[in-house]
Every structure is written in structure tokens, then in C-alpha cells.
Amino acid sequence: MRVGHGRADLPVPDGTPMGGYLDRPGPSAGLLDPLSVDAITWFDGERRFALATADIICVNEDLAHRVRSDARSLGCELWLAASHTHSGPETGCVPGGGPTPAPWLDRLTDAVGTAVRRAIEDEHRCDGEARHGELHGVGADRSRPSAPAVVPLTVIAVRHRPNEDGRLVGCDEAGNNERLANRNGTGENERPANRDEAGEDGRLAGVLVVLPVHPTVLPAASRLVSADLVGAVRRALRARLGPDVWALVATGAAGDISTRHTRRSQDAAELDRLAAIVADRCLELLREPPARAWSAGSGIAWAVRRLELAPARLGEGPGSVPVDPAGDRAADPVEGPAVGPIESPARDWAGDPIEGPADDRAVDLAALAADLRAAEASGDPVAVRLARSRLEGVRARPDRSGREDPIGVHVHAARLGELSVVGLPGEPFLAVAESIAPGGPVMVLGYVNGYPGYLPTAEAYERAEYEVLVSQVAPGSAEALAEAARQLLEDM
């Protein structure tokens, strides 16, 4: 297997509308750290697969179609994933999907193409290793303050294969990197990069990290452009692994996971602190015994399946009232969810209905506003944030009461040797990814090739939290995507 990495800058001029927060005080005004598009390509001698990640809030289907069409002209199957930074340009991140605004459709297409071409030019023989472990203290369920701050972390190590004479490209006679890296970024204790991490199989070429945490450390008040947590983790890994080792960080299934309950502040220093925890844990995992991801004779396969998801609907149910856009209370307060029969069933690629309940919940804005006032009176900042997010969830979502058309999405799966890879659109909850468990190593990415919005688990619809309130799809949608991914992997 030949593997390459490429990168392209993604400049954001001052005055650019920013994505991610409704209450942003204005357009971009300065740069905290640069945005980029990173790409990895795999080539087995016949088929080429590329994964590109862009420092943007979401990838809409029009952008995915453009970049995938261009990649096919290079003989390449491409997935484009968003890092989901909330401190980048607004790229049309509308729940349910929307158009990518000018000029970002063209700018992103060009940047992705450049990164992929550079990755193809960089391809060389590499083996792959997979490691999975727990990450503590960075991400947690953002709607449950008492939830443990533990998420899964996936690290894919890409290692150079020996030349015919057994030596590694770029290594001295002892087999160590010829260049030195400063592990801690302080200028002290320099040593050969990757000596502990390289092992017997070869020098480390790069690492692919899947981090299922919303990269939302910086606040809505910030107008500085930044890749946020994803960018900070990239920097921390490069500082520890040295200049010859690339690092690509992809956001996993982070729909319900963020730093809300783990961050101590919302500034650059806190980005560095959290990124150091992630990077140090990655290095710990690199020292543990790996599972083989791919080797010299491994092959590549991929598949895609289109699903049509039933839209969430607002209606009237027992003990509840419909949302009033003006915020007036129409009747009694909400007592709980009301679930009705399917009115617009989801259909898979063959046209067969996907069974599952539709969301027929009604929500009372006045009651949510009262909850916020009570939380503010209590002085509990966590209660205030949760109450405010629920109110924002109702106000942020488009009017869904009359929507009948299903929401089309694509589920992607690939095999890179022994490594199973799943690309889910939008913002799936972490439990959705954890339900996809084929034999052997697996990594599940979110924010890939489309943006239907939040994809909560069916169980989550029993709670009136932000992600459920703003979701555009009916309960059971996320489970349908997970089942499609499992079937794709089984059939490959």
C-alpha cells in the first residue's frame, strides 16, 4: 500500500461571516491560527482512496458533489469531512442541508483539489497500525453535567516500509530519524523524533487521529479565525513528533460530546491545555501493541448507500402545546414528548421503507424561557447554559411543521486493508458510532459528505435537549444510518 499526505491553506479574509454561533457579534476580525485542508491518499496499485478534512463548520452536498467529481478525474474516491470548527467561515451550515455560499464553494473545491494532488505526489510505501483507547478530561456529554468525561480515541499510525536493502528512507545507519524534534516545544531535552514510537516496523510518517469531541473551546464572542481544538491538537502532535511527521485530526461522532464541562476557560491557553492532554494520550497509545490496519499486499474497497430520512415534525400531543414563534404560551406547559405514527417514512436506496417512529413533539417556548430565568436566578452557570441551549434549540431550527419531503443522506464505508472506515453525514451522537462494531479495527467519522444536522439516538428524543430540538430528522434515523454502515461493511 502506498500512502501520501498533502495540505493546502484556507485563508479567511477579515470581514468574513463566521459559522457556528447565532449570537456572533460580527464578522471575522483577525487570525488566531490558520485554517487548512488536509488529505491522505491510499493506493493499492489499482484503486485510490482519499480522505480530506477541511477546517469549516460543515460540508454541504453541493460541495461534496463538486470535490468528489474532481477527485474522480484523478482516479480517486474522495470523502470530505468538516472539522466542525465554530471559528471558521460560514459555509451554509443549515440543519437539513443547504447551499454552500459564494465564494466558498469555489475556494474549498480548489483547496481540496490541491491537498489531494499533493497527497498523491507524496505517496510512498507505508504500513498502517491502529490503536484505540480512552481519553479522559477533554470531552463529555454536554447535556449531562454528571456524565464522565471519557471518550474513545482512535490513532492510526502510518509507518514507512523498508527499502530493498532494509534501510528506511530518511533514517541514519542506526535506523533513527536524521532530523531532531523538540518533544515538548520548550527547546529543552531534544532527542531523535519517534525513537520510542517507531518500533521495529519503520519510522513514523504520520498519524491520523479520530477525536469525537465538538471543537468548541473558543466562545461565540470571539471573532478570531481558528481551527479551535482540532488545530490545537495538530500543533501539539507536530511539536511532539517532529517536523517530518504529519498529523491529521478528524472529528468523530461528536453530536452530543463537547468540552462544555471540561474546559476551564475559553481562550488560546485552554486550547493548548486540552490539546496537550489529547496529544500526550496519542503518544501513550503509540507505545502500546497495535492492531494491523494495512500492509504491503492489502487492498482497498468502498461502497455508498443513500437513505431518505423522515423529517421531524412539530405537532400537538397529549399534555403539550405547539411552538408559538412569538413565544406566547398557548395552553398547558410541556410534560413530555408525544410520539405519533409515521407520516413520511424514510426509504433506503432501493425504495423500501425504513421503519421507525416520527417525532411529533410539541414544545412550549414560554416554558423554556421560564426555565432559563429560574436557572439565572439560581446562579448555577451549568444550569444557565443548559437552559439557554434548549431555548436556542427551538429558536434555531427552521419551521418544520409543514415539511413532508424526506431528507436525503449518504452513508459511506471503506476497507483499507484490515481497517474499516465509516463516514457518516451531519452530527451523529457518539453512541451511534459505538454501535458500528465490525471485526477488526474501525474508525467512524462524522461530518462527511453532507449535513442533515444532528442525528440523535432514538433514546435521546425522550429528552428536550438542544440537539433533539434542532434536529431535522425523526427518531430512528441515526439507527438506520448505523445499520446501513454495518451492512455495507459486511458486504465488502
C-alpha positions in Angstrom: 0.0 0.0 0.0 1.2 3.5 -0.9 0.1 6.4 1.4 0.6 10.1 1.0 -0.3 13.3 2.8 -1.0 16.8 1.4 -2.1 20.1 2.8 -3.5 23.3 1.4 -4.0 26.6 3.1 -7.5 28.0 3.6 -7.2 31.8 4.1 -10.1 33.7 5.6 -10.1 37.4 4.9 -11.1 39.8 7.7 -14.8 40.7 7.4 -15.9 37.1 6.5 -19.2 35.9 8.1 -18.4 33.2 10.6 -20.2 29.9 11.1 -21.3 28.1 14.3 -23.0 30.6 16.6 -26.2 32.5 16.2 -25.1 35.3 18.5 -21.7 36.1 16.9 -21.1 39.9 17.4 -19.7 40.4 13.9 -17.6 39.0 11.1 -14.1 37.7 11.4 -11.5 40.2 12.7 -8.1 38.6 12.9 -6.4 35.3 13.0 -5.6 33.1 16.0 -4.3 30.1 13.9 -4.5 29.3 10.2 -7.1 27.1 8.6 -6.3 24.3 6.2 -7.4 21.3 4.2 -5.5 18.1 4.9 -5.7 15.0 2.7 -4.5 11.4 3.0 -4.5 9.1 0.0 -4.1 5.3 -0.1 -3.2 3.4 -3.3 -3.2 -0.3 -3.6 -1.9 -0.4 -7.2 -5.4 -0.4 -8.7 -7.7 1.8 -6.5 -7.0 5.1 -4.8 -9.0 6.3 -1.8 -8.7 9.8 -0.3 -9.8 11.3 3.0 -9.8 15.1 3.2 -10.6 17.2 6.2 -11.4 20.9 6.0 -11.4 23.5 8.8 -15.0 24.5 8.2 -18.3 24.1 10.1 -19.9 21.6 7.7 -19.8 20.0 4.3 -23.0 20.5 2.2 -23.9 18.1 -0.6 -23.2 20.6 -3.3 -19.6 20.9 -2.1 -19.3 17.2 -1.6 -20.5 16.6 -5.2 -18.0 19.1 -6.7 -14.9 17.8 -4.9 -15.8 14.2 -5.4 -16.4 14.7 -9.1 -13.0 16.4 -9.4 -11.3 13.6 -7.5 -12.8 11.0 -9.8 -10.9 12.7 -12.7 -7.7 11.8 -10.7 -8.9 8.2 -10.4 -9.7 8.7 -6.7 -12.6 8.0 -4.4 -12.8 11.0 -2.0 -14.6 11.7 1.3 -14.6 15.3 2.5 -15.1 15.8 6.3 -15.5 19.1 8.2 -13.5 19.6 11.4 -16.6 21.5 12.6 -14.7 24.4 13.9 -17.1 27.2 15.0 -14.4 29.8 14.4 -14.2 29.5 10.6 -16.2 30.8 7.7 -19.9 30.3 7.4 -20.3 27.6 4.7 -24.1 27.3 4.7 -24.5 25.2 7.8 -28.3 24.8 7.9 -29.9 21.9 9.7 -31.3 19.6 6.9 -28.7 20.9 4.5 -28.4 24.0 2.3 -26.2 25.6 -0.5 -22.6 26.5 0.1 -22.3 30.3 -0.2 -20.0 32.0 -2.7 -17.1 32.3 -2.7 -16.5 29.2 -0.5 -17.8 26.6 -2.9 -15.0 27.5 -5.4 -12.4 28.2 -2.7 -12.9 24.9 -0.9 -13.1 23.0 -4.2 -9.7 24.4 -5.2 -8.1 23.8 -1.7 -9.4 20.2 -1.6 -8.1 19.5 -5.1 -4.7 21.0 -4.2 -4.4 18.9 -1.0 -5.4 15.7 -2.7 -2.9 16.2 -5.6 -0.1 16.9 -3.1 -1.0 13.7 -1.2 -0.9 11.7 -4.4 2.6 13.2 -5.2 3.7 12.3 -1.7 2.6 8.6 -1.8 5.2 6.0 -0.8 5.1 2.5 0.7 3.7 2.5 4.2 2.2 0.1 6.6 -0.6 1.0 9.0 -1.3 0.3 12.6 -4.5 1.0 14.6 -4.8 1.7 18.3 -7.9 2.5 20.3 -8.1 3.8 23.9 -9.9 6.0 26.3 -9.4 9.8 26.5 -10.1 11.4 29.9 -10.7 15.0 30.7 -11.4 16.5 27.3 -14.9 15.6 26.1 -18.2 14.7 27.8 -21.9 14.6 27.1 -22.7 18.3 27.0 -26.3 17.9 28.1 -25.4 15.8 31.2 -23.1 17.6 33.7 -22.6 14.5 35.8 -21.6 12.3 32.8 -18.0 11.0 33.0 -15.5 12.9 30.8 -14.4 9.9 28.9 -14.5 9.4 25.1 -12.9 6.8 22.8 -9.8 7.9 20.9 -8.5 6.3 17.7 -4.9 6.7 16.5 -3.8 5.3 13.1 0.0 5.2 12.7 1.4 5.3 9.2 4.9 3.9 9.0 7.5 3.9 6.2 8.3 0.5 4.8 12.0 -0.5 4.4 13.7 -0.2 1.0 15.2 -3.3 -0.7 18.3 -3.1 1.4 16.2 -2.9 4.6 17.0 0.7 5.4 14.3 3.3 5.9 14.1 6.4 3.8 15.2 9.5 5.8 17.0 7.4 8.5 20.6 7.2 9.6 22.5 3.9 9.9 21.1 3.3 13.4 17.6 3.4 12.0 16.7 6.7 13.7 15.3 9.9 12.1 18.1 12.1 10.8 16.2 15.2 12.0 15.6 16.0 15.6 12.3 17.1 17.2 11.6 19.1 20.3 9.1 16.9 22.1 7.7 19.5 24.5 8.2 22.7 22.4 10.4 24.3 25.1 13.8 23.9 23.4 14.9 21.5 26.1 15.6 17.8 26.1 15.8 17.3 22.3 16.1 13.8 21.1 15.5 11.8 17.9 11.8 12.0 16.9 9.9 8.8 17.1 12.6 6.7 18.7 10.2 5.3 21.2 7.2 5.5 18.8 8.9 3.9 15.7 9.3 0.4 16.9 10.8 -2.3 14.6 8.5 -1.9 11.6 9.6 1.6 10.5 9.8 5.3 11.0 6.6 7.1 11.7 5.4 9.0 8.6 2.2 10.4 10.1 -0.7 9.9 12.4 -4.5 10.0 11.8 -6.4 10.8 14.9 -10.2 10.5 15.3 -11.4 12.7 18.1 -15.2 12.5 18.8 -15.4 15.9 20.6 -17.0 19.1 19.4 -14.1 21.5 18.7 -15.8 24.4 20.5 -13.4 25.8 23.1 -13.5 29.4 21.8 -16.7 31.4 22.6 -19.3 32.9 20.4 -17.9 36.4 21.3 -14.6 35.6 19.6 -14.1 36.9 16.1 -10.7 35.4 15.6 -10.4 32.7 12.9 -9.2 29.4 14.3 -9.4 25.7 13.8 -10.1 25.6 17.5 -9.4 22.2 19.3 -8.7 20.3 16.1 -6.0 22.8 15.1 -4.5 22.9 18.6 -4.2 19.1 18.6 -2.5 19.1 15.3 0.0 21.6 16.6 0.6 19.6 19.8 1.2 16.4 17.9 3.6 18.0 15.4 5.6 19.5 18.3 5.9 16.1 19.9 6.5 14.0 16.8 8.8 16.3 14.9 8.7 18.2 11.6 8.9 15.1 9.4 5.7 13.6 10.8 2.3 14.8 9.5 -0.8 14.8 11.7 -4.4 14.8 10.5 -7.1 15.1 13.1 -10.7 14.2 12.1 -13.8 14.8 14.2 -15.7 11.7 15.0 -19.3 11.2 16.1 -19.4 14.3 18.3 -23.1 15.3 18.1 -23.6 15.1 21.9 -20.0 15.5 23.0 -18.1 18.7 23.7 -15.7 20.5 26.1 -18.6 22.3 27.9 -18.0 20.6 31.2 -14.2 20.0 30.9 -12.9 23.4 29.8 -11.7 25.8 32.4 -11.8 28.9 30.2 -12.4 29.8 26.5 -9.1 31.1 25.2 -5.9 30.1 23.5 -4.3 28.9 26.7 -7.1 26.5 27.3 -6.9 25.2 23.7 -3.2 24.4 24.4 -4.1 22.7 27.7 -6.7 20.4 26.2 -4.7 19.7 23.1 -1.7 18.6 25.3 -4.0 16.1 27.0 -5.0 14.6 23.6 -1.5 14.6 22.1 0.1 13.0 25.2 -2.6 10.3 25.2 -1.9 9.7 21.5 1.8 9.1 22.3 0.8 6.7 25.1 -1.3 4.7 22.7 1.5 4.7 20.1 3.6 2.8 22.6 1.0 0.1 23.1 0.8 -3.1 20.9 -1.1 -2.2 17.7 -3.7 -4.0 15.5 -2.6 -4.2 11.9 -4.5 -1.8 9.7 -2.9 -2.5 6.4 0.4 -3.8 5.0 2.1 -4.3 1.6 -0.4 -6.6 0.0 -3.6 -5.0 1.3 -6.4 -3.9 -0.9 -8.9 -1.1 -0.9 -12.7 -1.3 -1.3 -15.5 1.2 -0.7 -19.3 1.5 -1.0 -22.0 4.1 -0.5 -25.7 3.8 0.3 -28.3 6.6 0.0 -31.1 6.9 2.6 -34.1 9.1 2.8 -34.8 10.1 6.3 -38.3 11.0 7.6 -38.4 14.7 8.6 -39.1 15.6 12.2 -42.5 17.1 12.6 -44.0 19.6 15.1 -47.5 18.7 16.1 -49.8 18.5 19.1 -49.7 15.8 21.6 -51.3 15.0 24.9 -50.1 17.3 27.7 -48.2 19.6 25.3 -48.7 22.6 23.1 -47.2 23.6 19.7 -44.4 26.0 19.4 -45.5 29.6 19.1 -42.9 31.6 17.1 -43.8 34.7 19.1 -43.1 32.9 22.3 -46.6 33.1 23.7 -47.9 30.2 25.7 -50.9 28.7 24.0 -52.0 26.2 26.7 -50.5 24.0 29.4 -46.8 23.5 29.7 -44.8 20.7 28.2 -45.0 17.5 30.3 -43.1 15.2 27.9 -42.7 14.0 24.4 -45.6 13.0 22.2 -44.8 10.4 19.6 -47.2 9.7 16.8 -47.3 7.4 13.7 -45.0 7.7 10.7 -46.3 10.3 8.2 -43.3 10.4 5.9 -41.4 7.1 6.1 -37.7 7.0 5.4 -36.7 5.0 2.4 -33.4 3.3 1.6 -31.6 3.3 -1.8 -33.9 0.6 -3.1 -37.1 2.4 -2.1 -38.0 0.2 0.8 -39.5 1.9 3.9 -37.3 2.2 7.0 -39.5 1.5 10.0 -39.3 3.9 12.9 -41.3 6.5 14.9 -41.7 10.0 13.7 -41.1 13.0 16.1 -44.4 14.6 16.7 -43.3 16.6 19.7 -44.7 20.0 20.6 -42.6 22.5 22.6 -43.5 25.5 24.7 -41.1 28.4 24.2 -42.6 30.3 27.2 -41.9 27.3 29.5 -38.3 27.1 28.2 -37.8 30.8 28.8 -39.1 30.4 32.3 -36.6 27.6 32.9 -33.9 30.0 31.8 -35.0 32.7 34.2 -35.1 30.2 37.0 -31.6 29.0 36.2 -30.3 32.5 36.1 -31.8 33.3 39.5 -30.1 30.2 40.9 -26.7 31.4 39.9 -25.7 28.0 38.7 -23.7 28.6 35.4 -24.1 25.0 34.2 -27.9 25.2 34.7 -27.9 28.5 32.9 -26.0 27.1 29.9 -28.2 24.1 29.6 -31.4 26.1 29.9 -30.2 28.6 27.3 -29.2 25.9 24.9 -32.7 24.4 25.0 -34.2 27.8 24.2 -31.7 28.3 21.4 -32.6 24.9 20.0 -36.2 25.9 19.4 -35.3 29.3 18.0 -32.5 28.0 15.8 -34.5 25.4 13.9 -36.3 26.2 10.7 -40.1 25.8 10.7 -40.7 22.0 10.3 -44.4 21.9 10.8 -45.3 21.6 7.2 -42.2 19.7 5.9 -43.1 16.4 4.2 -40.2 15.7 1.9 -37.6 13.2 3.2 -34.0 14.3 3.9 -31.6 12.5 1.6 -28.2 11.5 3.0 -25.4 9.2 2.1 -23.6 6.6 4.3 -20.1 5.7 3.2 -17.9 2.7 4.2 -14.5 1.6 3.1 -11.9 -1.1 3.8 -8.3 -0.1 3.8 -6.7 -3.5 4.3 -8.0 -4.7 7.7 -9.1 -1.2 8.7 -12.9 -0.5 8.5 -13.8 3.2 7.9 -17.3 4.7 8.1 -18.2 8.2 7.0 -21.5 9.5 8.4 -23.1 12.8 7.4 -24.0 15.5 9.8 -23.6 15.3 13.6 -24.2 11.7 14.8 -24.3 11.0 18.5 -21.3 9.1 19.9 -23.5 6.0 20.7 -24.3 5.8 17.0 -20.7 5.3 16.1 -20.1 2.8 19.0 -23.0 0.6 17.7 -20.9 0.1 14.5 -18.5 -2.6 15.6 -17.3 -4.9 12.8 -14.5 -7.3 13.4 -11.1 -5.7 13.4 -10.0 -2.1 13.8 -12.6 0.5 12.9 -12.8 4.3 12.8 -16.1 6.2 12.4 -16.1 9.8 11.2 -18.8 12.4 11.4 -19.5 15.5 9.2 -18.8 13.6 6.0 -20.2 14.5 2.5 -23.4 16.1 3.7 -25.1 18.0 6.5 -28.6 16.8 7.7 -27.9 18.3 11.1 -27.9 16.5 14.4 -28.5 12.7 14.4 -29.6 11.9 18.0 -30.2 8.3 19.1 -33.9 7.3 19.4 -33.5 7.3 23.2 -32.3 10.9 23.2 -35.7 12.1 21.8 -37.2 11.4 25.2 -35.4 14.5 26.5 -35.9 18.1 25.3 -32.3 19.0 24.8 -30.8 21.3 22.2 -29.6 18.7 19.8 -33.0 17.0 19.7 -34.9 20.3 19.5 -32.9 21.5 16.5 -32.7 18.1 14.8 -34.4 17.9 11.4 -34.8 14.1 11.3 -37.3 11.8 13.0 -36.4 9.3 15.8 -34.8 6.1 14.4 -32.8 8.0 11.7 -29.5 7.6 13.4 -30.1 3.9 13.9 -30.9 3.5 10.3 -27.6 5.1 9.3 -25.7 2.8 11.6 -27.4 -0.3 10.3 -26.7 0.8 6.7 -23.0 1.2 7.6 -22.8 -2.2 9.2 -24.4 -3.8 6.2 -22.0 -2.0 3.8 -19.0 -3.3 5.7 -20.4 -6.8 5.8 -21.0 -6.8 2.1 -17.5 -5.7 1.2 
